[in-house]
Amino acid sequence: MPRLFLFALASSLALAGCGQPPQHQMPPASVGVVTIKETPVSLTTELPGRTSPYAVSEIRPQITGIVKARLFVEGSTVKAGQALYQIDPAPYQAAYAAAAATLAAAKTRADRYATLLAENAIAPQTNDDAKATYLQARAQADAARINLNYTRITSPISGRIGASTVTVGALVTAQQATALTTVSTLDPIYVDVDQSSTELVALKRATQAGSVNEGGAVTARVTLKLEDGSDYAHEGKLQFTDVTVDPSTGAVRLRAIFPNPEGLLLPGLYVRATVTQGIDPRGILAPQQGVSRNAKGEPTALVVDAKNFARMRVLKTGRAIGGDWQVLDGLKPGDRMIVEGLQRVQPDMPVAPRPAGTAPASAPANPAAH
């Protein structure tokens, strides 16, 4: 028995002499950290939307007649004042000629009666009747001239013209319900989007509290993504925000205006608009990879304190901005937030911090085994 005890004691001493560190002397876990900074943060929101024309004009005839000619190519671009249709002018030319002749006769009579009145050769009432007849004839001649001009239908706006609903030889009537064609101004073009009223109320409250500087509607920047995911080359501006909330959707309509020189945007196109609605001048951004959630569902982060211990922070987050979360509470400038090595760390553990993205420091070599 004494021999067995002495052998066990010798064995334990030999193992201790090999220099194996005890379990509690393991080095602190290496973690990558980012230093939180305060920076102006643009508050953006991405919203679905549809394009709509800047201006739309439905072309209808002001007189009744037969279409003699169509003077445009369907789908082409037309200018304001450009002739689109020619209605048979013959009956209106005849009416204007007759009205002009009546006007000339009435003017001659009115001039002669004015001379006779000056000579006291006629009664004043006779002269007044001649003057009234002249004025009536002038009005009728003006109306006949206007109707004659209406035989040539022109575009009131510049833009892209659609398909024609009539052909040469068709009978059209004054102010008919069916438009002959439609002209749409597409440069610039509108983009209409809907935003949750809850988000708008939160933005207004942040503005009133002074934590957000809200830009005016005419200066708010808007960018677009097309249906295929590509970015639209031109930047737009938020033109106005509607003053009512749609009760069926709880959303507010926003309208932006975009240049469209290439004609890429057509009415009814589905797009995604990113609207810059304000700037947080003292914004705090935290990388999303360093934010997790606790059992209550609250966002949390681990930060390294002055003694290099990991400490848990409960955060209040705002919107996602790129790969970061906007942090409203829980972090301050100078905090070292752990973003790498989180799987090896628990709250209140000692850690070995290093700048995120750099390699961990090499561990010291183990002493030679005996």
Buried (B, 14 or more C-beta within 10 A) or exposed (E): EEEEEEEEEEEEEEEEEEEEEEEEEEEBBBBBBBEBEBEEBBBBBEBEBBBBBBBBBEBBBBBBBBBBEBBBEEEEBBEEEBBBBBBBBEBBBEBBEEBBEBBEEBBEBBEEBEEBBEEEEBEEEEBEBBBEBBEEBBEBBEEBBEBBBBBBBBBEBBBBBBEBEBEEEBEBEEEEEEBBBBBBBBBBBBBBBBBBBEBBEBBEEBBEEEBBEBBEBEEBBBBBBBEEEEEBEBEBBBBEBBEEBEEEEEBBBBBBBBBBEEEBBEBEBEBBBBBBBBBBEEBBBBBBBBBEEEEEEEBBBBBBEEEBBBBEBEBEBBBEBEEBBBBBEBBEEEBBBBBBBBEEBEEEBEBBBBEBEEEEEEEEEEEEEE
